[in-house]
Structure formats: structure tokens, C-alpha cells
Amino acid sequence: VLNYLDRKGYKSTMQKFEEEAKVGKIDLALEKDQSLEATVASHILFYNSTENTPVAYNTGYVLLRDYVQSCLDTYKTEMNRVLFPVFVYSYLELCEKNYWAEAKKFASEHCHGHEDVFADDIRALVSMSSREHLRENETAQRFLRHRLYLRVSKHTFDLLLSFLQEKRLMLILSLLNTRMEIDAYAGAPRQMTMQQEMSERNVVLNLLHQDTSNVPRVRWGLSRNSDFYPRSLRQMQALDKDDKEDDENEDVRPHKNKNQLKLPEVDETIQANILSELKQQASLSPTALPSVCFHTLLNTFGTLNCVDLARDATTVVAGFSDSSIKLYRFIQKERTELPPDERKKYNVNVPECVPKTFHTLSGHAGAVYGVSLDAENDFLISCGEDNTARLWSLEAMANLVVYKGHNFPVWDCHFSPLGYYFATASHDRTARLWSTDHPFSLRIFAGHLSDVDCVRFHPNSMYIATGSSDKTVRLWDVNSAKSVRLFLGHRSTVSCLSFSPNGRVLASGGHDGQIILWDLETSKKLKALPCKQLGSVHSLDFSADGEMLASAHHNNGVCLWDMNHLTVLQNEANPQATTSPTAKSKKSAEQEKDKEKDNKDKEKEKEKEKDKEKDKDKQQPPSEEQQNDDAPQEPVAPEAVVVAPTRSNVDSKSWLLQTAFTKCTPVYNVTFTYRNLLLGCGPFVNPTPAKRDRQW
């Protein structure tokens, strides 16, 4: 009636009708109009916001929760994604209307179903008690400023709307319309495992249509200028042999662009030194684990913030809360315990590292949060609380340049594998790219919703990975400064990152003790390695040949993970992709196909011969020995069939090779040398009397 009066222009009659009828109680919103689109906004024609009382929020959420729990399993997975946004926005709207006591009661009654995934967010929201807290709380403002994007099937969406219409839950409908963007796709609901569901439920914190971040193609292969970068000798030789096959390998090698940043040239002496180190590289396997050289810093617990270790095991750099940077240098001294003849006999050629020099660098006006050495160990980058990054010369032991650009403290910094460029991560939610000869930033990477806590360069220096407190990992293109990958799955702050030597796999660790392996080509999660008992992950590093991954944990532990299972997971994620940057030629692929056909033909012929022999045995009468045997005869075993490993039979326990514990030292950093020697470092913690009794 109101629509008819409005269409005819009877405004005075319409106003009197609205006053007498009290539009808030009329069920006009429940009437369906076939001319309107099937969206949430189509079902909310009139709604009186004065009825948003605490009781209405509580009853609406309880009815929706009970309905979701009673749904079939095929729809329950997608229905569960709606519960947490409704819970959060109901709580925030109660806080905005100054119903603080009712909001606290609402949160305490209904938060138990979401604490398994969103414990940190709920803890941050419940801590508010005034409007000032609401304005300053980052988690609350993140929800209020952005509309959340949810993707469900059309049938699930229709069931949800029909339930809300039947129960007349106009308050919940208004939340879905104003606070969320629901994308209903045609088809059956997606069936996921529990781990996949938990990671998908973390998607609610993302901006609208963030799925476009994973569309661009990532060229994860090595560039021409990065062929010198430390890898296994086998990979170095393969790169030299495949120079003539660049046309066939264009899909994995980065292409040249007019806006591409120029990469620096590396001296031939440095390349020769790296190759000499690679020739002495130790081969690693589950039966041949690496040796560990651990550095313990005394009287530094509580003040040590960051550590970086040189890959040639000659330098250790540490940053402290008193704004100082301490540099420890080592020299290689030959062992003199054995005579030369016996040393050759027992192959004792490993030099002994002896401390030579110790330096203290001062210049920051606040705590130092990040340090990074270049590949040549000639320069050092540091960042800290004073919002600056500083370049130091390790020959002159002096500060050369101060880089200003961030507006808040800088949490992490990292030198490019080629030198010259370095990246920083800051509290201002951005990461920046710098060069040593420019005092201003060259690129600004903006997109995270919270602090950027860690940053790492890709081995080809064409990409930068960042980890944030918003529980996401992003991969940025250095040339365009755009996000090309968005990885979701962490349940807490991402604390460290590391790339595999071939550049295809990215490992990320969080404060919850979880390590996740990501495939850059398919933008999929390969594996989640849980190790909660060891605490937060401080550092990650792949071995020089990519066979192992080392992780440093807060609870005095170093874990070694077997990376041989990655090929299985990568093939399942993308069967057509190659497992290495140097793809095989077409001729070799054809030869392999011919061999497979010949093997199949041979197997068929053998099976036919066996069937003929069985038929002959059946026709012949049984012998006396066979009649007297009481035990049944075992059939002739066919040829051994090798079961190919799949995602189902590759368990998380099989990935973990060894866990090495320290007595009283949390591990802050782990680094593999060119020879696959594992280096570690951390501060010594004075144990309590209870711990001493346990140790003794």
C-alpha cells in the first residue's frame, strides 16, 4: 500500500498511514517481489532501528546458532562462517549504543564456540570498556571500517534467508546487509576437512574481493643475475647446461620489463668463493642430519631483540634494547691436536672458529629490532624504535646512511641476496624497498591491515614476502609494488619467513608454533607443520640443497623437517608443473613416455603368461605332495607394486626428523651455511630453582 501511495504521489495520505500503522511492526519486509534481485538488501524494505535492544541481539543470535547446529552436514560448514561475523557485529553495535554491561554478558555467553580459531580477536574485543577504547582498538576498527566478504553456495544462501524470514529476524538481516558482502555461487556446497574449514573461517577478516590477489602469475625461477646465489652444486651445473633452453623455460624464468629494477653485478672473486664452498657441501638426508654450531650470548636475556648469522660462519650480529648493536667476528684456525698425517687419515679438515674481534655500534635513538648482513659481510642494515633504518660499514665500523620514511617503529629489515637493495617492515602497516645509494624509499608495499612484522627477499630478488599481525602472508612484485599472492591460514601473528633455494616454496611461522608451507605457483597451502609444544617460531631457514628446513622455537628447541615430501604435495597441487626451475626438454619427455609404454606392454605380456600357467595347473591333476599337505598353498606373489606416496599417507610426524633442545637458551635464529652446517644463536636464561632440580 505504501509503495502504491508513493507511486501515485499521495504523500499526505502516506504519512498518516505510516503514523497509524507503525511501520516497524508491519511485515512488509517479508513479502517477496519477483522483480527484485535475490539479495539480502531485497528483503529489507522497511526496518525500525529503534527496536535494536540487547534482548533482540541475544535472541536473534541464539536462534541463528541453534538453526546452524541443526542443519545437515552438507550445509553446516558454510553456515558456520556466518556465526562469527554476526557475533562480532552484535557485540560491537551493543558497545556503540553504550550497552557495555549487556555487551560483556553477550560476549561471555556466546564466545565459547569461536575461541578455537579467533581467540586473539575475541580477547582484544572483550578488553574494551569505553568509547575511547572502541576508537583506539585496532581489531574493532578493522571490523567496523570494512565489509566482510563471505562466499557460500546459492542453496545455502536461500536456506539462510528463508529461516530469517520465517523467524522474522530483521536485526540479523540488517547486519548481513550493512556489514557483510555475501557472494552466492551456483553449485553444491563445498565439502572440506576440519583443517581446511578452520583456515577458511579465517578468511572473514579480509577485505572485499581479495581473491584477485592470487590471479597474477609468479615467475619463481632464478634470474640471470642471481645464478651465482648459493645453491647446491648440482643445481648450479644444471643452470649452466640449460642456458641454451631458455625458450622452453620461459614459464619459470623472470621476464625482462622496462620498469624492472636494475640488479647489481657481483665480483667474480665472490662467485669463486661461493663455488668453492659449494664443492665442500655436505649432502643431507633423513639418515645424515646436519651438525649444529650454537652460539649462546651470556647476560643478554631481556635485552636481546634480534640476531643475524653470516652464512660463512664468520660473523654474528645482535641488536639490543639499549640501542646498541654488537658485532662478533671469528677467524678460522687449523686444528693442531693431530699431526698432519693423522689429520689426512681421519679427514679432519674442518677449521675451528675462534673469536677474534668484538665491536659495539651505537647510533640508534631507541631499541634495535632488526639486523641483516649482506652476502659479502661488508655492510649491515639495522632498524629500530626511532623509525629509521641505518647502513653500517663493517670495515670502518661506522654509520654511513640514515634512512627515514616510516612513521612508526621498524620491526624488521632484510638485505637482498644480490646486495644493494634491502627491505623494511614497520608498525605503520607498510613495507618499503630501499637502495644503499638513495636516502628515500623506492617502493612502498601497502595492503596489510595491521603491523608488518617480518620481510624476506625472494632468491631472484624480484619478489618480497611479508608477514603481518593480521595473520596473513603476502607476496609483492618489486617492480609494480603490487600484491601478487595472499596466503591465509595462520591463527596468530606471522613472525618469520623463508624461501626454498629454488624459489617455489615459501615457509612461514607464527606465534602459535605453527609452520605452513606455501606453493607460490598455485598459491595453495602445501602442508601445516604443528609444533605448539615448542612455543612461537622465531626463525626459519632451508638448507643449501633444499632437503631440510630448520625452525627455531622459543621453548629452547630446534626442529629439522624433511622436505623430500614437497614433491608429492606439489604434484598433487599442480600435476602439470615441474618440480625444478630447469624444465626437462621435449625429447627427454617423449623418451620417458615411450619407456612407460614399453613397460606397460611388458607387464601385460607377463600377466598373460601367468594366466596361461594357471589354466594349465587347473587342468593337471594334483600331485601326492599337494594332497598330503594340510596347510594351504600360498599363491605365487606377483611383481612388487610400489605404492606412490600421497597426501593421505604423508603424515606430519614423518616430516619431523629431529628436535634438538638447549638447556636454558631460547633459540632466536637458525641459519644454514653453504656447506649445510646449521648455525644457531640465542640468549642464556638463568634457570629457576625448580628447573635446576629437574635438570640435575
N, C-alpha and C positions, 0 to 999 in steps of 0.2 A: 504494500500500500504506500509506504514512504517513497519507494522508487517511482511509483506512478504519479504521486503528487508532485515530486521533484521534477519529473519529466514534463508535466503539464504546466508547471510554474505557479502552483498554488502554495506559495511559501507560508502565508499566514495560517492556512489550514494545517500545513505540515508541522508548524511549530506547536500549535495547540494539540495536535495529535501526539507529538513527542512528549509534551508535558503530562498529558493524561495517561499515556500508555507506559511511561518509564521504559525507555528503550533497552536499558541494561538487563531487564528481565524477559525481554521478548526473544524467542528462539529463531530470529531471522537468520542468524549465522548458521543454523543447522539445515536450512533449505538449500538444496542443490540446484544449481543452474547449469545446464549443459553447455551454455555458451561461454562459460568461464573456464579457465585453464585449471588443471588438476594440481594445484599447488597449495601450500599452506595459506598463503595470502588470500586465495579464492574463498576459503571457508570462514574468514574473519571479516564480516561486513560491518558489524557494529559490536563494540565491546566497551563496557563501562569500567575504566581502570580503577574507580573508587572501591571496587569490591576486592582488591588485592590485599586481603588481610592475611596475617600469619597462619590462621587456620586453613585458608584456601590453599596456600602454598603447601602446607603439610599434607592435607587430604589429597591434593592433586598428585603429589609425588608418590604417596603410598599406593594410590590406585594404579598409577602407571607402573610402579615397581612390581606389584602383585600380578598385573597383567603380563609383564615381560617374563616373569618366572613361570607363568602357566602356559606360555607359548610352546609350540613344537620346537624341537631341536633345530630344525632347518631354518627357522626364523629367529631363534633366540640369540644367535651370535650377532646378527645385525641390530636387533632390538636393544641389546646391551649397550651399544655405542651411544644411544640417546640418553641413557640414565645419568651418566656423569655430567654432561652439559646442563641438563635440567637441574640436577642437584646444585651445581656451582652457581648458575644464574638465579635460582631461587634464593640461595643464601646471600648473594650479592645484592639482589633487589631488596631483601629484608634489611640489609645493612644500609642501603641508600635511603630507606624510609625511616631510619633511626629505631628499628625494632632489634636492638642489639641483643637483648636477653632472649627473645624468641629465635634470633638467628643462631645464637650459641646452642640453644636447645635443639634446633633443627639439625645443625651440623653433627652434634654428638649422637643423635638418634640414627642418622642415616649415612654416616661416613664409613661404616664398617665394610660395606660392600665394595668400596673403591680404594681402600688403603693398600691393597696388594700392588697396585700399579701407580697410583697417584698420591703416595704418602707425602712426598715433599710438597706438592702443591696444596694439599689439604692442610698440612702443618703451617704453611705460610698464610693461608686464608684465615684459619681459625685464630691466628695470633692478633688479628685486628680487633680494636675495641673503640674506635672513634673515627670520625670523618677524616681527620688528618692522617690516620693510619691507612684509610682507604685510598686517599690520594697518593700516598707515598709507597704503597705496596706494589711492587713490580708485577707480581703474579696476578693480582686483582685488576690492575690496569691493562695487562695483556689480554685478559678475558673481555673487559669492557670495551676496549678500543677496536677489537677485531671480531668479525663474524666467523664462526667456526664452520668448517666445511666437512660434511658427512656424506658418504656415498653408500646408498642402500639400493636394493632391488625395488622395482616398482610395486611388486606384490606386497612386499614388507611395508612400503610406504602407505599403500592403500589400507592395509590392516591397521596400521597405527592411526590413520585419520578416522577410520570407521569407529575405532574404540573411543577416541577423543570426542567424536560427535555423539556417540551413544551415551557416554557418561557426562556430556556437557562440560568438559574440562576446557573452558575458554582460556583460562590462565595459562595452561600448558601450550595451547595453540598459539597464544601471543608470544610466548618465549621462543617457540620454534620459528615463528615468522620474523621476529625482530632480532634475534640473537644468533640464528644459525642459517646456513645455506645447505639444503638437502638436495643432493643430486640423485634422482631416481633413474636407474638404468634398466633397460629391458633384459629379461632373462631370469634364471633361477638364482636364489641367494648363494653367495659364496660360502663354501664349506672349508673351514680352516681348522688346524690343530690348535691346541691351547697356547703354544708359544707364538704362533702366528697371530692369534687373536689378541694376545697381550701386546704385541708390537703394533698391531693395527689400532688398538684402543688408544695408543699414544699419539695417534695422528690428529686428535681433536684440537691440539694446541697450535696447529698450523694455520697459516693464512688461507684465504680463499683461492682455490685452484692452484695449489703449489705443485701439483703433479707435473706441470710443464717444466720443472727444473731438471727432470731426468730425460728430456727429449733429445738435447744436443748429443752429438757423437763425441766420445772421448778417445783421443789418439794416445793410448797409454804406452806406446813403444818408445824406444830410445831415439833421440835425435842425433844428427851427425856430430854436433859439438859435444855430446855427452857420452860418446863411445869410450872415452878414457875413464869414465866413472867406475869405481871399484866394483867388480863383479867376479864371478868365478872365471877361471882361465878358459873353461870350455865355452862359456858364453862370449868371451872376448874373441876367441878364434872363430866362432860361428858368425859373429858380426862382420869380421873381415872377409870371410868366404862368401857371404851373401850380399856383398856390395853390388854385384852385377845383377841382382834380382830385385832391385828397388821397385820396379814397376809392378811386380807381383805382390809386394809387401806394402803397398800404399795405404792399406786399410789400418795398419798398426803404427806406421811411422808418421810423426807430426809433419803437416804440410807447411810450406812457407807462406807467409802472409805479409802484406805491405806494412801493416801496423805491428808486426811482430817485434818484440824487444830483441835487441842485439845481444848475443851471448858472448862472453869474453873468451879469448884464446888462452890456452893452457900451455905452459912451457913443456918442452919435450923431456926435460930432466924429471919433472914431476910425474909424467906419464911412465917414464922408465922406472922410477922408484915404485910406483904402484904395481906395475907388471912384475917387478922382482918380488914384491910381497905376495902377489897372487900365485906365483910359481911355488911358493912355500906354504900355500894354503892347505889346511888340514881338511880332509873330507869327513863330513858329519853324517851320522845315521843313527837309528834307534839303539844300535849296539856300540856306537862310537860317539859318545857325548863329548861336548867341548870342555876344556879346562876353564876354571873361573879364577880370575885375579881380582880380589876385592880390596878396595881402599876404605878404611874406616877413619873418619875425621873425629878427633877427640875434642871434648869441651866445646862442641858446636850445636848440641841439641837445643832446640827452641829459637836459635838464631839463624841456622842454615835454611835457606829457602830454595836454592836451585843448584844443580851440579851439571857440568858437561865434561865428557871424556873424549880425548883425541883418539882417532881410530888407529893411530900408530903406537898407542900406549905410552906416550912420552909426556903428556900434559893433562893435568886435572885443574879445572876452574870451578870455583864455588862463589855464590852470591849470598850475602848475609843481610840481616835486618838492620845492622848498624851502618848501612850504605857503603860497605866496603866489599871489594872483590879480591879474593885470594887465589894466587896462581902457584901451582906446584909443578915443577919441571923435574924430569927424570932423565938419566943417561943410561946407556946400555953398556954394561960391564961384563966382560967374559968371565965365566966361572973358572976358578983356579983350584978347585978342590981335587980335580983329577988331572993326571998328566995328559999330554996331547994324544998319546997312543990309546989310552983307555977312553978318552972322550970320543975318538973316532970309532972305537969298538962299540961303545954303548950309544953312539949317535947323540951325544949331549951337545947340541949346537944352539940351544935356546939361551939368549943372553939374559942376564939378571939386571933388573931395573933398580937403580939406586937413586934416592933423592939427591938432587944437585942444588937447585935454587928454590927460593921461596920469595914471592913478591906480594905486596898489598897495593891494590889500585884504589884510589879514592877520587871521587868526583861527583857521585850522585848525591842528591839532597834528600833522599829517602831510602827506604828498603829496596834492595835489588831482588827482582822476582824472576829474571830470566837471563841466561848467558848462553852464547853459542860461538864455537870456534869455526873458522873457515877450513877448507880442505887442506891448506898448506900450513896451518897452525902459525900463521904470521899475524893475523888480526883476530880481534874479539869484539863481538857485539853484546851489549848488556842493556837491560831495560829495567825500569823500576817505578817506584811510587811517585816520583817527581814528574810523571807524564812524558818522559823523554827516553830516547834510545841513544847510546853512546858507542862510538867506534874507538877501539884501543889498538895501539901498535905494541905487539909483544916483543919487538926488538928494542924500541925506545922506552917501553913501559910508560907510555903517556897517552892521554886522551887527545884524539885527533879531531873528531867532529861530534857535535851535539845535534841530534835530530829532533825537532819539535813539530808537532802536528796533532797529536792526540790530546783530548780534553780531560782525560781521566787516567788513572794509573795503567801502565802497560804490564800485562801479565806474562807474556811470553814473546820470544824472538827466535829466529832461525835463519842461518846462513844458507844460501843456495848451494847445491852440490858443485856448481861451477864457480862459486865465489861471486864477487862484485855486487850481486843483489842479495837482499835479506828482507824478511817479512816480520811484522809485529802484530800482536793481538792485544786488545785493550778492553777496559771496562766500558768504553763508550759504544760497545756493540759493533765495532768495526775492526777489520784487519787492513793493514796497509803494506804496500810494496815500496821499498826504498832501494837506492843505489848508493854505493860508497862515495861517489863524487858529486852527489846532489844533496843539498840540505833539506829538500822538500820531498814529499811522497810522490811516487809516480802513479800509483793506482790506489784506489780506496774500494774495499770489498765490504759492502753494506747489505744486510739481509737477515742477520740473526736477530732474535727477539730478546736476547739477554747478553751477558758478558761473553766475549770470545776468550776462552781460557787457554787454548793451545793452537799452534800453527806449525805446519810442516810443508816443505817443498817436495814436489814430485821428482823422481830421479831425472826426468828430462827437462826439468825447470820450466815447463810450460803450464803447470798447474800448481795450485796451492790448496791444501786441505786445512780446514779449521774446525775445531770442536768448541761447543758453547755450553753455557749453563741452561739453555733451553732444550737440552737433551738431544740435539741434532748435530750431524756432521755434514759439512758442505764442501764441495769441490769447486774451485773457482778457476776460470780461464784467465791467465795472466795478461793476455793481450787485450781482451774485451772487458775484463773486470766483472764478468757475469757469472752467476752460479750455474754450473752445468750438471751438478749432481746434488741431491738432497737425500741423506740417509737417515731413516727413522728406526728406532728400536731400543735405544738406551732408556733406562728408567731413572737416571740421575745425571749429574754433570759429567760431561766428557772431559777427561783430564789429560789424555796423551794420545798421540797418533804415530803411525809408522807405515811406510810404503814397502812393499816387497821389492827385491832387486830388479825384477823385470818390469815393475811399474803397473801391474794389472790389479793387484790386491792391496787394499787398504785395511789396516788393523787399527781399531780404536778401543780404548779402555776408559772405564768410568769409575766414579767414586763408590759405586755399588759392587765393585770387584768383578764386573763382567767384561769380557773381551769379545768383540764382534769383528768378524772378517767380512769385508765388502768386496764385491766384484765391480770394478769401475766400468767395464764394458757393458754389462747387463743391468747395472745399478740395483743388484739384488744382494740380499744378505746370504752369505755362504754358510756361516756357522757362528753360533754363540757359544763361547767357552766360559762356563761359570766357575768362579773360584772365590765365592763370598767369604769363605773362612780365612782367607789371607788379607782381607781388607781392600781398600781402594788401590787402584793401579796407578803407579807413579810414572812408569816409563815402559816403552815397548821398542823392540829392535829385532829386525830379521838378520839372519846370518848372511855372510857374503855370497853364499851359493843358494840362498833361499830355502834351505832344507829345514830350518828350525826358526822358531820365534821365541824370544826371551821376554819375560814380563817381570817387572819389579813391583813389589807389593809393600804396603805399609806395615803389615804384621810380620816383618823380618823374614821375607821369603822371596826366592827367585824361582820362577817356573820355566820349564823348557817344553815347548809344544812342537809336535811333529807336523810339518807342513806338507808331507807327501800325500795326504788325503785331499789336498786342494784340487788336484787334477780331476778327481772323481766329481767333486761338487761343481767345478767349473764346466765340465762336460754336461752335467745334468742341467745347469742353468742355461747354457748355450751350446748345444751339440755341434753347431757348425763352426764355432770359434776355435782358433788354435790356442794351444796352451803356452806358447812362447812367442816373442815378437818376431822371430825369424821363421816365417812360414815355410813349409816344405814346397818344393817345386811341383809342377803338374806331373812331370814324368814320374817322380817318386810316388805320387799319389796313385797314378794309374798302375804302377807296378804292384803296389800294395793291394789294390783291388783284384788284380789278376791272381796274386798269390792266394787271396782269400777264396776266390772261385775254385782254384785248383784244390785247396784244402777241403772245401765242401764236397767237391766231386769225389775225392779220395775217401772221405768219411762215408758217403753214400754207398760206394762200392764195397767197403768193408762191412757195412750193415747188411747188404745183400748177401755177401758170403756167409755171414753168421746165420742169417735166416735159413739159407740152404743147408748148413751143417745141422741146425736144429731139426729141420724136417727129416734129414737122414737119420738122426738119432731116434726120432719118434718111430720111424718105420722099422728099425732094427729091434730085435727082442732084447730085454735086459739081461745082463751078464749075471753069473752066480755071485760075484762080489757085490754087485749093486743090490741083489735080492737079500743078501745076508746083512747088509749094513742097516742098523736101526736108525742111525742119525740121518736126517735128510741131507741130500746133496746140495751144496751151495751153487748157485748158477755162476756161470763164467762172468766175471766182472767186466763191464765194457771199459773203454778207454777213460782215463781220468778226466772229469769235466771240471774245469776251473770256474768257480763262481765269481763273477766280476763284482767288485765292491760297489755298493750303492749307498745312498744317503741313510737307508734304514739300518744297514749293518755297520756303518761307521759311527761308533759311539764316542761320546765326549771323553770317556775315560781313556780310549785308545789314543787320543790326541796328546794327552799329558804324558810326557816321558819321565820327568823327574822334577821334584821340588826340593830345592836346597835352602836350608834355613840358617840364619845367623843367630847368634846368641842374644845380643842386645842392640841390634842395629837395623832400623827400618831402611829399606833399600829405596833410594831416590832416583837412581839412574842405572841403566844397563846398556852396554854398547859392545857390538862385535867388532873385532879388529879385522884387517884384511886377511889375516891368517886364520880367522874363525876362533880366536881366543876371546872369551867372554869377559868383559870388564864390568865391575860394579862399584858403587860408592854409596855411602850413607853416613849419618852421624851416630856416634855412640851414645846410647841411652843408659844411664845409671840404673840398674835393676832395683826393684823394691825388695825388702827382706823376704817377702813371700816367694818372689821369683827366684831369689838366691837359694832358698831352701829347696825349691823344686829342681833347680839345676844340679845342686850337689846331691 
